[in-house]
Amino acid sequence: MSKSTTSQGHSSTAPASRVRTRGRLAVAAITAGAALSGMLSGCAAVGGETVTVNVGYQSKTINTVNAGTLMRDRGEFEKALSDAGKKSGTKYRVVWQDFSSGAPLTAAMIATHVDIGSMGDYPLLTNGSKTRKYDDAATEFIATTGYNLRGSLNQVVVPTSSTATTLADLKGESVSTSLGSAGDGMFSTALQKAGMSSDDVHVANQDPSIGAAAIEGGQVDALAQFVPWPQLVVFRNQGRLLYDGGDNGVPTFHGVVTRKQFAGAHPEVISAFVTAMSRTTDYLRTRPLQAAQRLSTITGIEPEVAYLYNGPNGLVSFDLPIKPQFRESLQQVKKFLVKRKSVTKDFDIDGFINESAVRDTLGASYTAHRDNLANPTPLTGTDELCRLPVGDPATASEVWFSGDDHTVPAATPSCLLRRVADTPSRTPRAVYVPDAVTGTKLFADHATWLVDPAAQASARYLPFATQAGAADYRRSHPGTAPIDYRTAVSQSVTTD
């Protein structure tokens, strides 16, 4: 028989000591902005007629919108629960709680105020390790939301006026990050690769929005954060990219965890949630521009930034299976978190993963989804100006002109520059190109450009995510030279 619930969301049979023991964690979650008052514990109410499901999400983290912002906006979870309830006679109530990062969300799950939550790879392992000591709070990792195999969802930006070109230039400087987040993990790993440590910089532990404001106001020298904050700062002309987390060579992703006790009591809820994720993911893939515009309306994030992540060949690939590459990267994440004492040495990653709901939802297509590493939303079409097909993710580019409800594809970055130059009466809202070496999607007007005069016209101009990346390329390609974006646009009209 289900336990009854009080108005504050705690089981009426739960001992008071449990509430006292986890009081600090609950307070941390509340001060982080979680709306916890008046919630139920997720157990059925007296009479077994209503089950309340508490969902924690991060509204502005584009990598999780298919398990949070857009799922909530489209009512997909509620629809799936309604379908489940028609079969069983059970009614469901969903309570959505918005968090700034994974750490406060984990605190809320430890306090059993959240039943299902989405967060990044580093917080995921911390969540699993910290919750397992409590029978009613122990969690399992059930699905991926979105990912980037290179790790380019986490990046470091510096003010536009900064003279820094490498991480070494940040020695002794102040860097804003959210401790325990995917951005923090990326930055710490990057420092190690550069022969540095966190002791070489002054870390300011701040929520992403606070850090972004600090960059703009000159209170910090760099911002190391997760999607979408680095590119949001870049697009707003408040900073430029110093380091791409993809250079760490470790995949990054966000995923969904659920309290095992809750999932065991209500497996139909977990099934409904994954079904809702799948439907929302389909929407993201088939209508990326509309999704970006809707995200902007809900969150205030500019649609141009949202589209950089969720659009074709975007920085985020949305898919549900936990790919083998993620299991491998979690082993590296674990080593880092064990040193931080956020995860215990004996934490079993394989035992933490439970993909049964994803397998059931995807059915026969599960294996194909799991093994497919290509971006599920490719940029395709025909470049009418260069008369070339658009399809190679290493070169495919696009421009979004003001007033249009569609984008215009280009076969290469050079062809894209010609398109912009050939349409002087149209103002681009955003211009997207891939990094010439890594393929990472960039804002063309914020990239570092090189020109190769000896190359054919369609391959003459080369964009790079960072100044360091362009400098590395020049060392092995001495025939190239720096060129700014506007000059590249004006010169691109010249043909061989």
N, C-alpha and C positions, 0 to 999 in steps of 0.2 A: 504493500500500500504506500502511496506517495506521502511524503512528509508535508505537513501544512506549512504555510509561510506567514511571516509577519509583514507589516507594512514597510519595514525597512529592507526587506529582501533577504533576511537571514532565516534559516530553518528554525522553527519554534523548538525543535528538539536539539539544536546545536548547543554545546556547552559555551558558557560565557567566556571561558578561558581561551577558546579558539579566537574569538573576536578580539580579546585583549592582546593575544600573542601576535596577531597580524595587524594590529591597529595602526602601527606606523606605515605599513605598506598601503593600507586603505587610504590613510591621510595623503600619502604621496600621490596616489592615483587621483584623489579629489583635487589637490592643488595643481595637478597637471591639466585640469580642465575636464575630467570625466564627469558626466552628469549621473551621479550614482544614487541620488535621493529617490525614494519612493519606488525602488525596483524590487522585483522578486528574484529568488535564487535560481530560477530556471527549473524548479520542480513543479509538479502539477499542483494546482490549488485544491482546496478541500472539495471533494466530489469528483476530482479527476477531470474536470471539464476544460481547464485552460492551462496551457504550458507557456510560461514566459521565457523567451530566449534573449539573453543579453549578448549583443555583438559589439566587440571593440574593433575600431578601424581607424585609419589615419586619412582624413579626408583629402589632404593635399599631396599625399604620396601617390603619384600617378601609377606606380608599379603595383598598387593594390586596389585600384578602382573597381576591378571586376569582383572583388570580395568586400567592397565598401561603398565608396561614393556613388558610382553608377548603379551598382546593384540596388542600393537603397533608393536612389532616385527613380529607378524604373520599376520598383516594387517586385522584383523578380523573386526574392526570398519569400515574401508574403504570398505570392501566387503559388509557389511550389508547396508551401506549408498548407495553403488552403486545399490544394489537390490531395495532399496526404491526409488532411483532416476529414475530407469527404469519405474516405475509406474507413477511418477508425472512429469518427464521431468526435475526435478531439479538436479543441480550438487552440489557436496559438496567438501569442502576442510577442512582437519583436521590439526590443528596446535597443536603439543604436547609441553608442558612446564614442565620441570623437577624441582621439589622442594625438599628441604632437610627435611621438616616437614610440619605439617598442618598450623602453624601460618602464614608463608609467603604466602601460597596458599590461605588462607582466605583473606589476604590483597589484593591479586590479584582479588579475586572474588568481593570484595567490590568495587574495582576500575573497575569492569565489564570487566576485561581482561581475565577472565576464565569463561567458561559456564558450564563445568562439572569438578568436582574435587573429588579426593579420599583422605581420611584422617582417623585418629583414632577417638575413641569414645569421648575423651575429646575435641579435636579440632572440632569435628562434632557439638557438642552443642554450642561451642563458635562461630562457623561459623553461625549457625542458628540464634543465638541471635544478633550478631553484624551486620549481613546483613539485618535483617528485617526492619530496619529503612529506607532503601532505596527501593523504588518501583522496580527499575531496577536491584537491586542486591540481593533482598531477595531470600533465597534458601529453598530447601526441601530435605529431606533425602529419597533417592529412593531405595537403595539396600545395602546389606552387601557384602563385598568382601571375607573376611576370618575372622576366630574367634578362640578363645580358651576359652572354658567354665570355666576353672579354673582361667584364667587370666595370664597364664604362658608365654605370648608373651612379657611381660615387666619384666625386671629383673635388679638386682643390682650386679655388679661385682667389685672386688677389685684386685689390683696387686697380682701376684703370691707370692710375698714376704710379703704380708700383714699378720699381726697376727690376724686381725679381724675375728670373727666367727659369730657375730650377728650384727644387726643394732645399738644396743646400743654402740658397739665398734667404731662407726663412730662419736660419739659425739665430737664436736670441730674440726672435720676433713672437708676437702674440697670434695665436690661431684659435678660432672659434670652431667648436665641434660639439656634438652631443655624446657624452661618454657612454659607451656601451652600444652605440648605434653602428649600423653598417658603415657610415661615413667615418666614424672613429676608427673602426677596424681597418678600413682601407688606408687611412692616413698613417696609422701606426705601422702597417706592413710596408707602405711606401717609404717611410723614414728608415726602416731597417734595410731595405734594398739600397737606399742611398748612403748607407753607412752611418746613419744617425739614430737617435732614439727620441722618445717623447721628452726626455730631460733637456734636449737641445732647443726646445721651443717652450713658450709659455702658453699652456692650454687653457682656454676659457670654456668651461662647460656651459653651453647655452642651447636653448631650443633653436631649431633651424630659423624660424622667423626672426628671433632676436639676433642671431648671428648675421643674417642678411642685412638687418638694419645697422648692425655694428660695422659691417663692411662699408655701407653707404656713408655712415657718419664718421668713418675714420678711427673708430675705437679699437679695431683689430687690424692685423696685417694680412690675414688670410682667413678663408672659410673652407673647412673640410666637411662636406655634407653629402647626403644621399638625395636621390631624385625627389623633386625637380629643382631643388634650391640652387645648385651651382649654375645651371643654365638660365634660371630665372634671373639671377644676378647679372649674368652676361647679357641677356636680352634687354634688360632695363638699363644697360650701359653703366652699371655700378661696379663692374669688375670684368676681368678677363680670365680665361682658363690658364692655370699654371701647370696643373698635373691631371692627367686622365687616369682614373683608377684602373682602366683596362691595361695600363702598362704594368700592373702587378701580375698579370697573367692568371688571375683567379676569377672564375665565374662568380657573379653576384645575383641574388634573387631575393624575392619576398615570398612568404608562404602563409599558410593558415594552420593554426593550432587550435585544438579544442580540449576541454577538460574531459578526461577519460570517463570519469564517473557520470558526467552529464551525457556523453555520447553513448555509454552503455545503457543508460535509462531511456534514451530517446534516439535510437539509431535512425529513425525516420526523419528527424530534424537535420542530422548531418547529411543524409542523402539529399534532402531538399536544398540544403545550403550549397552542396557541390553542383546540383542541377542548376541552381540559380547562377552559380559562377560560370558554368558552361554556356548558359544562354547569354549572359552579359559579355562573355569573351567573344561569342559569335557576333554580337552587336559591335564590339570594338573593332573586330577584324573587317567586317563588311561595310561599316559606316564610320571610318576613322575621323574624317573631318567633322562630321556632325557630332561625334562623341567628344572631340576636342572643344568644340564650341559649347557644348552642354556642360562640360567640366568647368569651363571658364565662368559660365553663368553661376554655377553652384559654389565654386571655390574662390573666384577672383583671380586665379592664375590665368595669364594671358593665353588665348587659344593657340597663338603661334608657338608658345612654349609647350603646351600640352601636345600639340601635333608633332613636335620634334621627337617626343617620346613615343606616342601611341600611333603615329602615322606609318605609312609604308616604309619599310627598312628603318623603322624608328629605333631609338635606343632601347626600347622595351619590346620583348617578344612575349606575348601572352599565351600561356598554355598551362594546363593543370598538372600533368604528371611530374613526379620528382625524378628528374633525369639522372642517369648514373654519374654525370659530371658534377651534379650538385652533392651527391653523397661523398664524392672524392674531395670536393672543396670544403665540405663541412669538417673533414678530418684536419685540414689546415686551420680552419677557424677554431676548432676545438683546442689545438695546441696553443694558439694565441690566448684564448679565453681561460685556459687552465693557468697560464702564467699570470693572468690578471686576477685569478682566483674567483672568476665568475662562473666557472664550470668545473666540476670535480673530475679527477683523472679517470674514475671508473664509470663515467657517464657513457651509456651505450647508445650510439647514434642509430644503429640499425633497429634497436628495440624502440626507439623514439618515433620511428616512421611507421605510419599505417595508411597505406594507399587504397584500402579496400573500397572506400566510397568512390574514389576516382575511377578505379577499375570497373566498378558496377555501372557508373554513369556513362563512361565512354564505351564500354562493351568491347566489341571486336576491334574498334579503332584505337584502343588503348596503346598497344605496342607501337603502332605507327606514330602516334602522338609522342610517345616517350622517346623514340629513336630519331625523330626528325629534328635536326639542329638548325635548319634554315629558318629565317624569319618568316613566320606564317602569313605576314602581310607584305608581299613584295611590291616594289614599284615597277610597273610595266607600262608599255604604250609605244608610241612612235614619236620621235623627235622630228617634227616637220621642217624645222629650220636647218638642222644638220643632216636631215634625211638618213637617220640611223635608228635602229630599234633601241628601245629602253628596256633594260632587263638585268644587266650586270650590276649586282649590288655594290661592287667596288667603285662604280662610276655613276650610277643612276642618280639624278638630281631633280629638283622640282622648285617651282616658284609659285607662290600664292599671291595673286594680285588683289589689291583692294577692290571690294565690291563683288568679287567672284565667290561662288559657292563650290568651287573646284580648284584644283591646282593644275599647272601645266608641267608635264614631264620633260626632262632633257636627258640625252644619252650620256653626257659627261659634264663635269664642272665647266669646262671651256665652252661647251655648247650652251650651258645655262647662262654664262656671262653674256654670250651673244644674244640670247633671248631677252635678257634684261635690257641690253643696249638697243636691241631692235624694236623695243616697245617703250620709247621715251615718254609717251603720253600716259602710261600706266604706272602707278606707284605700287611697288611690291610690299605686301604686308610682311612676308618672310621669304627668304631664299635659302634653300637647303642643299647641302653638298656633303659627300662623304670624304673623310680624311684620305689623302692620297696613298697612305701606307696601311692604315688600320681599318678603313671603311667606316669609322665611327661617324654618325650623322652630326652635322654641324650647321650653325647659322653662317651662311657664306660671308656676310658682312662683318662677322666677328672672328673669322678664321685668319690664320697667318698664311699668306700666299707667296708662292714662288712661280717664276715664269721660266720656261725652257724654250728659248728662241729656235732651237734646232728641231723641236717636235712638230708634228703635224698640227694643224689648227685646232682640231677637235680634242687634242691632248696636251695643249701648250701650257695651260694654267693649272697649278697644283695647290689645293688647299690643305692646311694642317691644323690640327686641334690646338697645338701649343707652339710657342716660339722654339722650345727645345726640340720638338719633333721636326720642325722645318730646318733647324740648324744641323741636326743629325743627317737629314736627307742631303743637304748641301755638301756635306763632307764627302759623301760618296758620289755626288753628282755635281762636280764643280762648274758645269756649264749653266746651272740654274742661278737665278738672281731673285732677290726679294722684290715684291711689288705689292702695293696696297690695293685693296678691293676696288675702289672707284677707278683707279688707273687701269686695272685689269679689265673692268667693264668697258671702258672707253676704247681700249686697244683691241678688244676681242672681236670687233667688227672687221678687222683686217684679216683677209683670207690669203692662202698661199696662191 
